[in-house]
Amino acid sequence: MTTSPDRRRTPLRSTCAQPHDCSPEVRLAVLQQTPFFADLDPDGIAGVDARTVSLSWGAGDAVYTEGETAEHLYVVAHGRAKAFRDTEDGRTVVVDLLAPGDFFGGFSTLGLPVYTETVQAVDTLCALRISASDFRDILLRFPAVALRVVDDLSDQLLQARTTVMHQATRTVEERVAATLLRIADKFGEAGSGFGAGRAAGTLLQLPLTRADLAGMTGSTPESVSRVMSRLRKDGIIDSGRRWTAVLDRDRLADIATPV
């Protein structure tokens, strides 16, 4: 791995990548909801599972760091993680939040010679790891998985182009609203009694900072803070230490997708 001396790195801790006895039921359920393997029957899922290793990380531990040689694909089995990049001026830009069933990482088979971001556990994380050679065997054995991989790479390219277009044409408020909706769909829990009016809403129990939202929306923490303050004043969201609540999804959706 080649790393310029001025690039910050998340240090590995002694609790990183500990062997973890993840139950067969959890492993199979997670693999079944992973897009790559969605077309496989139970025997096929079991065949994939036989090629995985379950590992765990503590909160704040790095699964891998930006710039390392890409050697493994991971599937989140339990817990949450965030993927981020360090910029040349020292800022950290969050590019994704990961939940059970999400996959991350890669290798040259998927056109990724090195990891392009750091992935760090938000809380206790369990993930299933697949090596490059095992994944190649899976592709050869299950053509349906190979087709899914092609589809996913195409989707990633489309998403990247869409993100660039949105950052160029949408306002910060629209981008923040769209990002909050996406996070709510992925991590939200039904809640009640938020805000001054004690309205029901969707609770996001995530340590989501303004800097995180800025990275995910291509904005600045100051601009995101102003947008969040307006949304809170208008009763569309509420927030506190390490949590955010979407109180009025319809109004937030209207902002995210203006006519």
C-alpha positions as CSV (number, residue, x, y, z in Angstrom):
1,M,0.0,0.0,0.0
2,T,1.3,3.4,-0.9
3,T,0.2,6.3,1.2
4,S,1.3,9.9,1.0
5,P,2.7,11.1,4.3
6,D,0.1,13.9,4.7
7,R,-2.9,11.6,4.3
8,R,-4.7,10.8,7.6
9,R,-5.4,7.1,8.3
10,T,-7.8,5.6,10.8
11,P,-5.5,3.5,13.1
12,L,-6.3,-0.2,13.5
13,R,-7.0,-1.3,17.0
14,S,-6.4,-4.6,18.8
15,T,-10.1,-5.5,18.6
16,C,-10.1,-5.3,14.7
17,A,-11.2,-8.4,12.7
18,Q,-11.8,-10.7,15.6
19,P,-13.3,-14.2,14.7
20,H,-17.0,-14.1,15.4
21,D,-19.3,-17.0,15.8
22,C,-22.3,-15.7,13.7
23,S,-25.2,-18.2,13.8
24,P,-26.0,-20.1,10.6
25,E,-29.5,-18.7,10.6
26,V,-28.2,-15.1,10.6
27,R,-25.5,-15.8,8.0
28,L,-28.0,-17.3,5.6
29,A,-30.6,-14.6,6.2
30,V,-28.1,-11.9,5.5
31,L,-26.8,-13.5,2.3
32,Q,-30.3,-14.0,1.0
33,Q,-31.0,-10.3,1.3
34,T,-27.8,-9.3,-0.4
35,P,-28.4,-8.2,-4.0
36,F,-25.6,-10.3,-5.5
37,F,-27.1,-13.5,-4.2
38,A,-30.8,-12.7,-4.4
39,D,-31.4,-15.2,-7.3
40,L,-29.9,-18.2,-5.5
41,D,-31.9,-21.1,-4.0
42,P,-31.2,-22.3,-0.5
43,D,-28.5,-24.7,-1.7
44,G,-26.8,-21.9,-3.6
45,I,-26.9,-19.6,-0.5
46,A,-25.4,-22.4,1.6
47,G,-22.6,-22.8,-1.0
48,V,-21.8,-19.0,-0.8
49,D,-22.0,-19.2,3.0
50,A,-19.4,-22.0,3.0
51,R,-16.9,-19.6,1.4
52,T,-17.4,-16.8,3.9
53,V,-15.6,-16.0,7.2
54,S,-17.5,-14.1,10.0
55,L,-15.5,-11.3,11.7
56,S,-16.3,-8.6,14.2
57,W,-15.1,-5.1,15.0
58,G,-15.7,-2.7,17.9
59,A,-17.2,0.7,17.5
60,G,-14.6,3.0,15.9
61,D,-12.5,0.2,14.5
62,A,-11.5,0.3,10.8
63,V,-12.4,-2.7,8.7
64,Y,-10.0,-1.3,6.1
65,T,-8.5,2.0,5.2
66,E,-8.5,4.1,2.0
67,G,-5.6,3.2,-0.3
68,E,-5.1,-0.4,0.9
69,T,-4.9,-3.2,-1.6
70,A,-8.5,-4.4,-2.2
71,E,-8.6,-8.1,-1.3
72,H,-12.1,-8.9,0.2
73,L,-15.8,-8.3,-0.2
74,Y,-17.8,-7.8,3.0
75,V,-21.5,-8.2,3.8
76,V,-22.8,-6.6,7.0
77,A,-24.5,-9.1,9.2
78,H,-25.1,-7.0,12.3
79,G,-24.4,-3.5,13.3
80,R,-23.7,-0.4,11.3
81,A,-20.7,1.1,9.5
82,K,-19.8,4.2,7.7
83,A,-17.6,4.7,4.6
84,F,-15.6,7.9,4.3
85,R,-12.7,9.5,2.4
86,D,-10.1,11.9,3.5
87,T,-9.5,14.9,1.4
88,E,-6.2,16.6,0.6
89,D,-7.2,19.5,2.9
90,G,-7.7,17.2,5.9
91,R,-11.5,17.0,5.8
92,T,-13.4,13.7,6.2
93,V,-16.2,13.1,3.6
94,V,-18.8,10.4,4.5
95,V,-19.8,8.6,1.3
96,D,-22.2,5.9,2.6
97,L,-23.8,4.4,5.7
98,L,-24.0,0.6,5.8
99,A,-26.6,-1.6,7.4
100,P,-27.2,-5.4,7.6
101,G,-27.4,-6.9,4.1
102,D,-25.2,-4.1,2.5
103,F,-22.0,-5.2,0.9
104,F,-18.8,-3.2,0.6
105,G,-15.1,-3.6,-0.3
106,G,-14.0,-5.4,-3.5
107,F,-11.0,-6.5,-5.5
108,S,-9.6,-6.3,-9.0
109,T,-12.3,-8.7,-10.2
110,L,-14.8,-5.9,-9.6
111,G,-12.5,-3.3,-11.1
112,L,-11.2,-2.1,-7.7
113,P,-7.4,-2.6,-7.2
114,V,-7.4,-0.6,-4.0
115,Y,-10.0,0.5,-1.5
116,T,-11.3,3.9,-2.4
117,E,-12.6,4.7,1.1
118,T,-12.2,3.8,4.8
119,V,-14.9,1.7,6.3
120,Q,-15.3,2.1,10.1
121,A,-17.7,0.4,12.6
122,V,-20.3,2.8,14.0
123,D,-21.2,0.3,16.7
124,T,-20.3,-3.4,17.2
125,L,-20.1,-4.7,13.7
126,C,-20.2,-8.3,12.4
127,A,-19.6,-8.9,8.7
128,L,-19.1,-11.8,6.4
129,R,-15.9,-11.7,4.4
130,I,-15.3,-13.3,1.0
131,S,-11.8,-13.5,-0.5
132,A,-11.1,-12.7,-4.2
133,S,-10.5,-16.3,-5.0
134,D,-13.6,-17.5,-3.3
135,F,-15.7,-14.9,-5.0
136,R,-14.3,-15.9,-8.4
137,D,-15.3,-19.5,-7.7
138,I,-18.8,-18.2,-6.8
139,L,-19.0,-16.4,-10.1
140,L,-18.0,-19.5,-12.1
141,R,-20.4,-21.7,-10.2
142,F,-23.4,-19.4,-10.2
143,P,-23.9,-17.4,-13.5
144,A,-26.8,-15.6,-11.9
145,V,-24.4,-14.0,-9.5
146,A,-22.2,-12.9,-12.3
147,L,-25.1,-11.2,-14.0
148,R,-26.1,-9.5,-10.8
149,V,-22.5,-8.2,-10.4
150,V,-22.7,-6.7,-13.9
151,D,-26.0,-5.1,-13.1
152,D,-24.6,-3.7,-9.8
153,L,-21.5,-2.1,-11.5
154,S,-23.9,-0.5,-14.1
155,D,-26.0,0.8,-11.2
156,Q,-23.0,2.2,-9.5
157,L,-21.9,4.1,-12.6
158,L,-25.5,5.5,-13.0
159,Q,-25.6,6.5,-9.4
160,A,-22.3,8.3,-9.6
161,R,-23.5,10.3,-12.7
162,T,-26.8,11.1,-11.0
163,T,-25.0,12.3,-7.9
164,V,-22.8,14.6,-9.9
165,M,-25.9,16.0,-11.7
166,H,-27.8,16.5,-8.5
167,Q,-24.9,18.3,-6.9
168,A,-24.7,20.6,-9.9
169,T,-28.4,21.3,-10.3
170,R,-30.2,20.8,-6.9
171,T,-30.1,23.2,-3.9
172,V,-28.5,22.2,-0.6
173,E,-32.0,22.0,1.0
174,E,-33.1,19.6,-1.7
175,R,-30.0,17.4,-1.4
176,V,-30.2,17.3,2.4
177,A,-33.9,16.4,2.3
178,A,-33.3,13.6,-0.2
179,T,-30.4,12.2,1.9
180,L,-32.5,12.3,5.1
181,L,-35.2,10.3,3.3
182,R,-32.7,7.7,2.1
183,I,-31.2,7.3,5.6
184,A,-34.7,7.1,7.1
185,D,-35.7,4.3,4.7
186,K,-32.5,2.4,5.6
187,F,-32.2,3.0,9.3
188,G,-35.4,4.5,10.5
189,E,-37.4,3.2,13.5
190,A,-41.1,4.1,14.1
191,G,-41.3,6.5,17.0
192,S,-43.6,8.9,18.7
193,G,-43.6,12.0,20.8
194,F,-40.9,14.0,19.0
195,G,-40.8,17.8,18.8
196,A,-42.7,20.5,20.6
197,G,-46.0,19.1,19.3
198,R,-45.1,15.6,20.3
199,A,-45.7,14.4,16.8
200,A,-45.0,10.8,15.7
201,G,-42.1,10.3,13.3
202,T,-39.2,8.1,12.1
203,L,-36.3,8.0,14.5
204,L,-32.7,7.8,13.3
205,Q,-30.5,6.7,16.1
206,L,-27.2,7.5,14.4
207,P,-24.3,9.8,15.4
208,L,-25.0,11.8,12.2
209,T,-23.0,15.1,12.3
210,R,-23.5,18.1,10.1
211,A,-20.1,17.3,8.6
212,D,-21.3,13.8,7.8
213,L,-24.4,15.2,6.0
214,A,-22.2,17.7,4.2
215,G,-20.0,15.0,2.9
216,M,-23.0,12.9,1.7
217,T,-24.6,15.9,0.0
218,G,-21.6,17.6,-1.5
219,S,-22.1,20.7,0.7
220,T,-20.5,22.4,3.7
221,P,-21.3,21.9,7.4
222,E,-22.4,25.5,7.7
223,S,-24.9,25.2,4.8
224,V,-26.2,21.9,6.1
225,S,-26.6,23.4,9.6
226,R,-28.7,26.2,8.2
227,V,-30.9,23.8,6.3
228,M,-31.4,21.5,9.4
229,S,-32.3,24.5,11.5
230,R,-35.0,25.6,9.0
231,L,-36.3,22.1,8.8
232,R,-36.5,21.8,12.6
233,K,-38.1,25.3,12.9
234,D,-40.8,24.2,10.4
235,G,-41.5,21.1,12.3
236,I,-40.3,18.8,9.6
237,I,-37.5,17.2,11.6
238,D,-36.3,17.2,15.2
239,S,-32.8,16.3,16.5
240,G,-30.8,15.8,19.6
241,R,-27.5,14.2,20.7
242,R,-26.9,11.2,18.4
243,W,-30.4,11.1,17.0
244,T,-32.6,12.7,14.3
245,A,-36.3,12.3,13.8
246,V,-38.3,12.8,10.6
247,L,-41.6,14.2,11.7
248,D,-43.3,15.1,8.4
249,R,-42.1,12.7,5.7
250,D,-44.5,14.2,3.1
251,R,-43.2,17.7,3.4
252,L,-39.6,16.5,3.4
253,A,-40.3,14.5,0.2
254,D,-41.8,17.6,-1.4
255,I,-38.6,19.5,-0.7
256,A,-36.5,16.6,-2.0
257,T,-38.4,16.3,-5.3
258,P,-39.8,19.8,-6.1
259,V,-42.2,20.0,-9.0
